[in-house]
Amino acid sequence: MENAFFGNVMNKKEKAILRLLYERCTGNKGSCILAPMDILRAIPLDIELKREELEPVLEVLGTDDYFDMTISNRKGERVYCFTLKKKGLNIQREEQKAKKELAKKLLIAVLAALVTFAVGQLLRGIWG
């Protein structure tokens, strides 16, 4: 979901899947093959992701241009073939950048609160 204020807003499921694909694909020239159960087992337990939810989430991420996905069969089992695109390869850097931006905004908010408090105390001291 693209948003002018928040940028590309992803839910926990999408973030977890992208992190997994980044880890699996970066050591393998940007590509990997995973079965649905491989993905579901690797997702952290605090994120509830059902098997029937997996493919729609993957399609959304593919549409958002993070990776190319091909569905295939390996020994009668459904597998996904992923190739990360530029946006998918940059996901870790984008997360770090977002964390730094959040920290900067929090610091500005704290400094603004301190200045407001100081000015209030100063004015109270003058007109007491």
N, C-alpha and C positions, 0 to 999 in steps of 0.2 A: 504494500500500500504506500503510495507516494504522498507526502504531505509537505506543503511549503514551509511550515514552521519546524516540524520534527524530522524532516528528511524521509528516508526510507524506514518506515516503522514495521518491524517484524515481531511476531509473537514468539513465545518461548520455544514452541515446537520448531518453527522455521529456523531460529538461531541455533538450536541444538543440532538439527540436521545439517545445516551449513558448516558448523564446526566439525562435525564428524566427516563430512565429505572433504573438507579442507585437509584434515589430518590424513585421511586415507589416500587422497589424490596427489598431494604435494610431493610425497616421496616416490611417486610412481609416474612422473612426467605429466602430471595434471589429469590423469585418468584412473578409474578404478571400476571394478565390477562388484556389486553387492546384491545379495538376496534381501528380500524384505525383512526376514527374521534377523539378519546381520545388523540391519539398521535399527530395528526395534530393540534388540539386546544392547546396543551401544548407547542408546539414549538414556540419560540419567533417570533414576527411578522417580524423582520428584516431578518429572514431566510425564503426564499421562497422554500417551499416544497409542491409539488403537490401530490395528492392521488396516482397517477400512479407511482410516483417516490419512494413511501414509501417502498413497498415490496422489490424492488431491493437493496435499501440501507440496509434494515434489513438483507437480505440474505448475503450481503457483510460482515456486522458486525458479523453475525453468523459464517460465514466461517473463519473470523479472530479470532474465538474462544473466543468472549466476552460473548456469551450466547447461550443457546439452545432455539430454537423457534419451537413451534408446532402451526399449523393453525387449528382452529376448528370453529364450529358454535354454537352460543348461541342465541336461539330464532330466528333463521333464519338470524342472523347477524354474519358476519365474525369477529372472534377475534383471537388475538395472545396470546399464553401462553409462557411467558418468564421465564427462569431460568438462573440467572447469573452464569457464570463460574468464576474461580479464577481471570482471566484477567479482567473480567467485574467488579468484586468486588473491584479490586485495581485501578480502573480508576481515582478516586478522588486523591488518593495518587500519581499516575503517573503524573497527571496534576500539582499538587503542586511541584513535583520534577522537572518537565520541566520548570516551572516558575522560580524556584530557579536557575537552570542551566542557563537560559537566563539572569537573573539578574547578575549572576557571570561573564558571558561572556561580558556583557555590562560594568561592572565595570573594568574588565581587559582591555577592549578597551579604556576606558576613561583614566585609569592610564597610558597606553602605549602612548596615545596622549600627556598627560601631561609631561611624561619623555622625549619624542621626542622634545616637545616645549622647555623644560628646557635645554636640551643638545644643541639645535639649538641656543638658546640665549647665552649660555656659549661659544660656538664656535665663534659666532658673536662677543662677547666681547673680546675674545682672539685675533682673526685675523682681527677684525673690519673694 
